[in-house]
């Protein structure tokens, strides 16, 4: 990204996204709705609608005690600033 105020695309690894973070624990927190849940053995990928986009993917562990999500559920997601990369907008 060339300068402050220019358009950008943010890139974030799905496993870096935290589900229902504690209030104040992360600088980037957004409300989301689960659109689809895909079971992949040891983990689950949840496609969520967030910030006007319906193609945001979150990777969650599929283990005992892990938070389980269902399509239609309203959740909160968040991440650390250093886990996000700003790229030039297309």
C-alpha positions, 0 to 999 in steps of 0.5 A: 500500500503506497500511502495512508488513505489509499484503498487496500485489500486485507489478507488474514490466515483463517487460523488466526481468527479468534471466535468470540474473543473476550471484550478488549482482548483484540483490536479488530472485532466484528459481528458475523453470521455463520453461512456454512460449516465444512467439516474437515476431520481435525478442523472445521472451516466456517464461512461467515458473512462479515463487513458486507462480505460473505466469503470470509473463512474461519478455521476452528479446531474440531475437538472436544471442548472447542466452540461449535458453530452452526449455520445462521448463528451470530458470532463475534470474530477478531484478530491481532493487527500483526496477523493481518497483511495490507495489500494493494487493491486490485 
